[in-house]
């Protein structure tokens, strides 16, 4: 475990080495969040309530989406695997006493911590001061929101790593990256909460794993679920996490065998 802790530290320090990127990240995230808020202000067109959802709810939802999606980058994970495959460096990991997917997880955890602390938090503070932001509905919802954010990070990583490992068969990550981007944009709830989806699409979308990236953490913060419902959806998110971890482990095992058979 000490090796993986070192990888987490390495991921953080590597990101920290490019300090000029902090300002670029903050500016980019400010533009993204302000754009999302502007869209909802235009949609509401001066109305204070639509289908029981207030404009302040949607502003808070847009800000929270920046919190849970702003730190982890699926493209960074997919490209990391793609570059290792292209250069042949991935074969070296078969000779090391380190599990490659766990290495990716540790590196991404360090990089995400850096982005969260130095880019996401300042962005949210600035936008919240401009537009205002609802606090969590209760202490319980605030605490469980943190747990949902952890689930969001894990599911985000697992989905990106699975798509990256698929490049062992397709020999490219470009199409995979675009496909994952489209799925996340549509099915994470990042742009449109599922409570605005027509049925039965809203129910279907709310029970697939990408829903835990943005929709559930934000909905929990806003108190859209009572305590039993919140715990149920947290357990369901854990089940998706275990299933995705199993799929990733299976794919990596077959990919490693593929490398061995082909001789690197």
N, C-alpha and C positions, 0 to 999 in steps of 0.2 A: 504493500500500500504506500510505502514511502516513495517509491518510484513514481506512482501516479500523482502523489501530492507535489512532487517536483515538477511534473508535467503541467499541473495546474498553475504553479508559480511561473513556469516558463511561458505559458500562454499569456499570463497577465503582463509579465515584464516585456515580452516581445511586442505586445500591443502598446505598452507604455513607452517603448523606445521611439515610436513615431508620434511625438507629441503634437506636431502640427496637424495631425489627423483629427485631434480632439475638436478643434474649432470647425473643421470641415464636417465632422459628424454632427456636432451640435447644430450647425446651420442647416444641414440636410434634414435632420429630424424635426427642426422647427418648421421648415417648409412643409414637410409631410403632415405634421399634426395640425398646423394652421389650415392646411388644405382640407383635411378631413372635417375640421370644425366648420370651415366656410361652406362646405357641401351641405352639412346638416342645417346650418342657418338658412341656406337657400331653399332646402327642401321644406322646412317648416314655414318659411315665408311670413314670418311675424307671428305665427301661431305659437301658443305656449304649450299646447298638448295635442298629440296625435295618437289615437288608439291607446290612450292611457299612459303614454310615455311623454314626459316633458322634454323641452329643448335642453334644459340643464342636465337631465339624465343622459341625453345623447352627447352633450359636450363632455361630460364625465366619462362616458363610454369611449369616446374618441381618445381622450387623454390616457385612459387605462390601457387601451390597445397599444399605445406607444410604450407603456411600461413593460407589458408582457411579451411584445413582439420586437421591441427596439433593441434588445441586447443580443439575442441569438440570431445568427445569420445562416440560413440554410445553404446559401450559395457558397459560403466559406467552407462548409463541411463537404459539400458535393465536389467542389473544385479541389479540395485537399486530396480527396481520394483519386480524382481524375488525374491530377498532376503526378501523384505517386505511381499511378498505373502507367502513365505515359513515359516517365523516366525510368521505370523499373525499380524504384526505391521500395515499392510495396513488398517485393520479394525478400528484401533484407529483414522485414519484420517477422518473417517466418523463422529466422535464425535467432531472434531475440527472445528472452524470457518475459515478453510483454505481449499482452493481448491487444491487437491493433485497434479494434473498435473501442476498447477501454482507453487506449491512448488518445484516440480522437475525442472521446468524451472529456477527458481531463484537459486537453488543450483548449477545447471549446468552452469549458467551464471557466478557465482562466481568462480567455479573451472576452467572454460574455460579462464576467464580473467587472472587467475594465470598462467595457462599453456602457454598462449599466451605471456605474458610479460616476464616470466622467462625461458621459454624453446624454444618457436617457434621463437621469434625475434632474440635471440642470434644465433640460428641455421641458420636462413636465412642470417644474417650478415656474418657469417663465410663462408658459401658456396658462397655467392655473391662475397666476396673478392677473393675467389679462382677462380671462373669461370666467374664472371661478370654477370650483370643483367641489362636488359633494363628498363629504367624508363617508367612511363605511357605515352601513346601516346600524351595525352594532359592533361591540368588541369581538364577538364570535365571528361575525362576517369579516372583520378586518384581519383577524388571526388566520382564519381558514383561507383567506385570499392569498396569503403568503404560501400556504401549502399548495394551492392551485397553481400558483406561479411556478413552483418547483416541478409540478406535473407538466406544466406547459413547456418548460425547458427540456425535460426528458423526452416528451413525445415529439417535440420539434427536432431534437437531435436524432432520435431513433428514425423518424421518417426521412430526414436528410441523409443519414448514414445508409439506410436501406437503398435509397435512390442512388447514392454514390457507389455502393457495392454492385449494383446492377450493371455498372459500366464495365465490369469484368466480362460480361457477355456481349454488350453492345459496343465496347471499345471506344465510347465517347460519352461525355457528360453534358454536352451542350443541350441536346434535346431533353435529357432527363431534368436538367435544371429548369428549363422553361416549363416543362410539364408540372413539376413540383410547385413552381411559382404560381401557375394558374390555379392549381388545386388549393393552395394556401389562401390566395386572394378570394376565392369563391367560398370555400368551406370552413375557414377558420372563424368567420364572423368579423373579420377585420374591417370590412367596408360596411356590411349591412348585418345587424343583429338578426338572429334567426326568428325572433318574435315578429319580424316584419315579412318573413317568408310566407307564401301561400301554403296551405296544407294540401297534401301530406308532406311537401318538400321540407317544411320547417322541422317537423318531427324527425324525418330521416336525417337531415343535416345535423341535427342536435345530438345524434347518437353515433356519429362516426368520429374517429380519433382526432381529426384536425379541429373539431369543435373545442377541444381543451386548450388550444393555443391562445385564443382571445376570448371567445364567447363566454365560457364558464367562469374564468377568473373575474371578468368584468361584471357579469350578471350576479355573481356572488357578492361582490363589493356593493352593488346597487340594491341588494336585498331582494332580488327577484325570486329567490327560493327560501323556504323556511328551513329550519335546522335539519329535519329528517330528509328533505329533498337534497339539501346541500351535501349531507353525508353520503347519500345514495350516489349522487353524481361524482363525488370524490372517489368512492369505491369503484364505480364504473371506469373512471379515468385510470385508476391503478390497474384494473384488469386489462385495459387497452395497452398500458405501459408494459406489462408482463408479456402480453401477446406479441407486441412489436419487438421487444427484446429477444424473444424466442425466434422470431422471423429473422432478425439481424444476425443472431448467432448461427442459425442454420445456413443463411446465405454466405456468411464469412467462411464457414467450414467448407462449403462447396467451392467457394472461390479459391481458398487456399489449396484445396485438392487440385483444382484446375491449373493453378500456377505450378504445382509440383509435377503434374502430368506433362505439362508443356515445357517444363524445364526452365521456368522463369519468364 
